[in-house]
């Protein structure tokens, strides 16, 4: 039987795309390989947000071609949009599919393959479902190359989103992650115009359905109505990740994100008050061109006093064609040192957040079953090594948090 694998780099939108392709491949009779590294088909969904993302993708493709020379390698994603010719010249690459061709990737990847593959019902390749409901971005942040490789913002119609969510729930998925390149702008391009808040209201009103988790949100478009919806009940998972980027007004202005550090702090406070159990996360950039030591101190202090549970740290990486790429750069060693300090602070914030829930019982999803229990992701994004039961992958579970002192929590599965 023909086997496949999908290697993702980058954001949750890529994960949502890969989820849909995996379902389509399995419906065509393909299956994951019995032995990793011996796939017949390897799809590589790339990212180009940073130079490191570029390097990681090239390295993976070269290694795959070397270790599995018979594999058909199909490369897509944002790096494929920006550097298609370079990727096509790599050994083993059979086809490069631009972002605009992703909807037809399954057919492109299987072109010329024997058509007698046995059809089979798709299994559940993941514990959670990922659904792309928005793509592209109309913003012009000085550091970001993504609008040039993803195009303008485009939203999936609300009725199609609702149908897809209902279908995934009927398939047995108890959590669906809604993803978008600029998710907060969902619906602004539709006719009639709608919003993420209205969409969530529709999903929440369904008589039954999965838990809904959201990918990254732009704080500039989080309205009071959206905050109310996020706080409205158990259907929406209490994890809200914001693209804050920085804590200095001067740097935010240079980024093209408007001087809004105080407004961002106010939004974090409102979310923490509205949903006290929520895991609040943020993207933070270190070493943006012109960032001074004082700018960095302002960011560090903002994070320290904030209710954030974690941060994703990016050391600035100049991207070809962006406004920030031509500006005077912060020394590379300084960027690295600042990123290291921010990641250490994130670990402290994460431990403090987990400690709040020691002794509490939380809902979660079994991500990786084990003979003595399962790795569980709670609704508020606590990763728990849980013991005392044998749930199947993707099963909704309840777990009592018993220890929070290590790098992850430990807990007891409840019947």
JOHU-V206432 format. One line per field, one symbol per residue. ss: DSSP state (H for helix, E for strand, C for the rest). phi: phi as a letter, one per 40 degrees, with the letter a starting at -180 (. if undefined). psi: psi as a letter, one per 30 degrees, with the letter a starting at -180 (. if undefined). A space follows every 50 residues. Layout:
ss = ???
phi = ???
psi = ???
This chain:
ss = CCEEEEEECCCHHHHHHHHHHHHHHHHCCCEECCCCCCCCEEEEEECCCC HHHHHHHHHHHHHHHHHCCCCEEEEEEHHHHHCHHHHHCCCCEEEEECHH HHHHHHHHHHCCCCCCCCCCCCCCCCCCEEEEEEECCCCCCCCCCHHHHH CCCEECCHHHHHHHHHHHHHCCCCEEEEEECCHHHCCCCCCCCCCHHHHH HHHHHCCCCCEEEECCECHHHCCHHHHHHHCCCCCECCEEEEEEECCCHH HHHHHCCCCCHHHHHHHHHHHHHHCCCCEEEEEEEECCCCCCHHHHHHHH HHHHHCCCCEEEEEECCCCCCCHHHHCCCCCHHHHHHHHHHHHHHHHHHH HHHHHCCCCCEEEEEEEEEECCEEEEEECCCCEEEEECCCCCCCCEEEEE EEECCCCCEEEEEEC
phi = .cbaabbbbhccccccccdccccccccchcadccbdgbccbbbbbcbbcb cccccccccccccccccbccccbbbagcccccbcccccccdgccabbcdc bccbcdccccdgcdcccccacccbcbcbcbbcbaagaccbcccbccdcbb gccabcdcccccccccccccchccabccbacbdccdgcccbccbaccccc cccccccaiccbbbcdbcccbccdccdcccccicccccbbbbccgabbcc cdcccgbgcbdccccccdccccccbdccccbacbbbgcdgccccdcdccd cdcdcccccabcbbcdbcbdgcccccccccddccdccccccccccccccc ccccddbcgcbbcabccbcbdbiacbbcdcgccbcbbhabcccgccbbbc cbabcccacbabcbc
psi = kklllkjkkblfeeeeeeeeeeeeeefgflllkejkghkekjkjjllgel eeeeeeeeeeeeeeeefiffkjkkkaaeefefheeeeffkkfjekkjlef gefgeeeeegkflkfgkkkkkkajflflkkjjfkllkglhkffkfeefff alkkkkkeeeeeeeeeeeeffgkfkkjklleiefgkfffljlkaleeeee eeeefkelllkkkkakkjffgjleeeeeefgfafekkijjkkieelgkee eeeefggkjgeeeeeeeeeeeeeeiffkjklkkkkkgkkfjleeeeeeee eeeeflgkflkjkkkkjkkkfleffglkkkkeeeeeeeeeeeeeeeeeee eeeeefgkflklkakjejklfgblkkjlehgkjkjklglillkfkklkkk kfkgfafllllkkk.
